[in-house]
Amino acid sequence: MTLAEDVWKLYFNGAANQKGFGIGVLLIAPDRSHIPLAFKLNFEVTNNQAEYEACIVGMEAAIEIGIEKLEVVGDSNLVVSQANGDWKVNEEKLKPHHQDLEDLIPHFDKVTFTHVLRLENRFADALATLASMVEIPLGVKLRPIVIEQRETLVYQHVMVVDEPDDGHPWYYDIWRFVERGEYPIEASKNDKIAL
């Protein structure tokens, strides 16, 4: 079974605010792997245009990966309703975006569009907001952001140092220096400075 045989999910969101314009996309594979994408838009758009841009960029990424079955999920009732054919596209600025979206649909064996509440689209929303607010110098490509879950505070992690057991406690060299002014025999110049 290939990944393309199962349905992937694509969450999308656009952001247009005082700081700038950005789009966020979250692709979720059938094995629950998450692929986050965020793009800073260096041109001015309305919020609805940003939503369309996010949906289109996400679908293009899905095509590039080779996804055949896709559920597109967004909190833009306008984009989802227009993609489903429930609403007509009246706004002139949105007609080219809608046409781009329509041109992408035949690349999939199956594609559906689902509207969700903003609360259910927080990840894509956070990506879009982040992309809209950061200043990225032209020509700079940021590496992916890694977000992992931690279960304990940092100071609760135990660091294991692989040192030979010389029969003395860990603070022996410090004590010897403070009490006698002696450095360990094998201490380098940098070790002595550190001590």
C-alpha positions in Angstrom: 0.0 0.0 0.0 1.4 3.4 -0.9 0.6 6.6 0.9 -1.2 7.9 -2.2 -3.8 5.1 -1.8 -5.2 6.6 1.4 -6.8 10.0 2.0 -4.5 12.8 3.2 -5.8 15.9 5.0 -4.8 19.4 4.1 -5.5 22.2 6.5 -5.0 25.7 5.2 -5.2 29.3 6.4 -4.3 32.8 5.3 -3.4 35.8 7.3 -3.6 39.5 6.3 -2.7 41.9 9.1 -0.8 45.1 10.0 2.5 43.2 10.0 2.1 41.5 6.6 0.6 38.6 4.7 1.2 34.9 5.1 -0.2 31.5 4.5 -0.1 28.3 6.5 -0.6 24.7 5.4 -0.6 21.5 7.3 -0.6 18.2 5.4 -1.4 15.1 7.4 -0.5 11.8 6.0 -2.6 8.6 6.6 0.1 7.5 9.0 -0.5 10.8 11.0 2.8 12.3 9.9 2.5 16.1 9.9 4.1 18.3 7.2 3.8 22.0 8.1 4.4 24.7 5.4 4.4 28.4 5.9 5.0 31.2 3.3 5.5 34.9 3.7 3.7 36.7 0.9 5.7 39.7 -0.3 2.7 41.2 -2.0 -0.5 42.7 -0.7 -3.7 40.6 -0.6 -7.0 40.7 1.1 -7.8 38.1 3.7 -9.9 36.1 1.3 -7.1 36.1 -1.3 -4.7 34.9 1.4 -7.1 32.1 2.2 -7.3 31.1 -1.5 -3.5 31.3 -1.8 -3.1 29.0 1.2 -5.5 26.5 -0.3 -3.9 26.6 -3.7 -0.3 26.3 -2.4 -1.4 23.3 -0.2 -3.0 21.6 -3.2 0.1 22.2 -5.3 2.3 20.7 -2.5 0.0 17.7 -2.4 0.3 17.2 -6.2 4.1 17.5 -5.9 4.1 14.7 -3.3 1.9 12.5 -5.4 -1.2 12.5 -3.3 -4.2 11.1 -5.1 -7.0 11.4 -2.4 -7.2 14.6 -0.5 -9.6 16.2 2.0 -9.1 19.9 2.0 -10.0 21.5 5.4 -10.3 25.2 6.2 -12.1 27.7 8.4 -12.8 30.0 5.4 -16.5 29.3 4.7 -16.1 31.4 1.5 -13.3 29.4 0.0 -14.8 26.0 1.0 -18.3 27.0 -0.2 -17.0 28.3 -3.5 -14.8 25.3 -4.0 -17.8 23.0 -3.4 -19.9 25.1 -5.9 -22.4 26.1 -3.2 -21.6 29.8 -3.7 -20.9 31.8 -6.8 -17.6 33.8 -7.0 -18.8 37.4 -7.4 -15.7 39.3 -6.3 -13.5 40.0 -9.3 -10.3 39.7 -7.3 -11.2 36.2 -6.3 -12.1 34.9 -9.8 -8.5 34.1 -10.9 -7.8 32.4 -7.5 -10.9 30.3 -7.9 -10.0 29.3 -11.4 -6.5 28.3 -10.2 -8.1 26.1 -7.6 -10.5 24.6 -10.2 -7.5 23.8 -12.4 -5.9 21.8 -9.6 -8.9 19.5 -8.8 -8.5 17.2 -11.8 -5.0 16.3 -10.6 -6.6 14.2 -7.8 -8.6 11.0 -8.0 -10.7 12.3 -5.2 -10.8 15.7 -3.5 -13.3 17.1 -1.0 -13.6 20.4 0.7 -14.7 20.7 4.4 -15.4 23.8 6.5 -14.4 23.7 10.1 -14.4 26.2 13.0 -11.3 28.3 13.5 -10.7 26.4 16.7 -10.2 23.2 14.7 -7.7 24.9 12.3 -5.3 26.4 14.9 -2.1 24.8 13.6 -2.5 26.2 10.0 -3.7 29.5 11.6 -0.5 29.7 13.7 1.7 29.0 10.7 -0.1 31.7 8.6 0.2 34.3 11.4 3.8 33.5 12.0 4.6 33.8 8.3 2.8 37.1 8.1 4.6 38.6 11.1 8.3 37.6 10.6 10.7 39.6 8.5 12.6 37.3 6.1 15.4 38.8 4.1 15.1 38.3 0.4 16.8 35.1 -0.8 16.9 33.5 2.6 15.2 30.1 2.9 14.4 29.1 6.5 14.9 25.5 7.6 11.9 23.7 8.8 10.7 24.4 12.4 10.8 21.4 14.6 8.1 21.3 17.3 8.3 18.4 19.7 6.5 17.6 22.9 8.2 17.6 26.2 6.9 15.7 29.2 9.3 17.1 31.9 11.0 20.3 32.8 14.6 20.8 31.5 16.2 20.5 34.9 14.5 17.1 35.4 16.5 15.6 32.6 19.5 13.7 33.7 22.7 14.1 31.7 24.9 11.1 31.6 28.6 11.8 31.2 30.7 8.9 30.2 33.8 9.4 32.3 36.1 6.7 33.7 35.6 6.0 37.4 38.8 7.1 39.2 37.4 6.4 42.6 36.9 10.1 43.5 33.7 12.1 43.6 32.9 14.4 40.6 34.0 17.5 42.6 37.4 16.0 43.6 39.5 18.1 41.1 37.7 21.3 42.2 38.3 20.5 45.9 41.9 19.7 45.2 42.4 23.0 43.4 40.7 25.0 46.2 42.4 23.3 49.1 45.9 22.7 47.6 46.1 24.9 44.5 46.8 21.7 42.4 45.6 20.9 38.9 44.9 17.4 37.7 48.0 15.9 36.0 46.2 15.4 32.7 44.7 19.0 32.7 45.2 21.0 29.5 45.7 24.8 29.5 41.9 25.2 28.8 41.0 22.8 31.6 43.1 24.8 34.0 41.4 28.0 32.9 38.0 26.4 33.3 38.9 25.1 36.7 
